[in-house]
Amino acid sequence: MALCIPSSCRRLTRLALPLLVAAQAVHAQSAGMLRGRVTDKSNGMPVSQAQINVPAHDRSALTDDDGRFSISGLPAGVSRLVVHAQGFPTLRVDVEMSEGAVTDKPIELDSTEAGRLASAQTLPAVPVTATTKPLNYRLVDFERRRQNGRGQYLTESEIVKSGAYSVADAVKTMRGVIYDCGGGGCHVHMAQAPQRCLPEYVVDGQEMNDFGPTTPIRDIIAIEVYTGPTEVPGEYAGRNAGCGVVVIWTRSGPTRKQQ
C-alpha cells in the first residue's frame, strides 16, 4: 500500500474532495424524475395504490388517491415501467427520459375486461343434487404438484396467516431458501444455486422475472417454490432450473376452464 507524509496526504485530500463533490453533482444533475397519473381508460377515474416498478434501476412507487406518482433518480435513455394494480392486467411501458429533466407520463390501465365480467347476465339458479368438493380450476396443477410433494407450497390462507408483506418475506423460512437484504431491497436465492444466480419467477403461467418478486402479496392466492433442478417439475424444466423456480398464482390471472 502506498504511503505519504502528512503534508502530502493533506494536499491530496484537498485535491480529491472537490473532484468527489463535482462527480456527485454531475450524477445528481444527470438523473431525471418521472412523474405521472394512472387512470382507468374506461372511465378516466384515477387508480390509487397502483405499483409502478422500474426493475432495471431498482426504483418503484405507489400512486396516491388521485392516481399520481413520481420516481426520481432515473438516468437518461429508455426506462421500462411495469405497472400493476388490482383488477387490471399488468402493463409494460417504455419511457424516454431526458438528462436532468422532469418527464411527465400519463398511464392508462384498461378495466374493460373486468367490466364485462361484472356486467355478465345472471342466469336462474339450477338445483344440484350431486355432491362435489369445491375447486378453483386455476389451481388444478398447483394441487397436483402439491400432492407430489417435490417442492414447497403455500396456500392463500397460509400466506395470510403468516402475515408476510412480500413474496420474499413469505418464502424466506422455507427449506433451502436464503433471504438477503441490502442494496435497496430484500430478495431470496436458493442455497443450492451459484452465487448471484436468482430464481426464475413465473406468474400465472408466464415468466415474469421483472414483476414476479414485487407482486403485491394481497393479490397472491398460491406460491410454489422449487430450490433446484431435482425438484423442478417438467413444465418448468426448460427454465433456469439450476437457480430454482418460484411460481406465483394471483387472483386476477386468467381463469382455467373446467375440462
Secondary structure, DSSP 8 states (H G I E B T S, - for coil): -----HHHHHHHHHHHHHHHHHHHHHHHHH-EEEEEEEEETTT--B-TT-EEEEGGGTEEEE--TTSEEEEEEE-SEEEEEEEE-TTS--EEEEEEE-TT-EEE--EEE--HHHHHHHT----------S------GGGHHHHHHHHHTSSEEEEHHHHHHHT-SSHHHHHTTSTTEEEEEETTEEEEEETTS-TT---EEEETTEE-TTTGGG--GGGEEEEEEE-STTT--GGGTTS-GGG-EEEEEETTS------
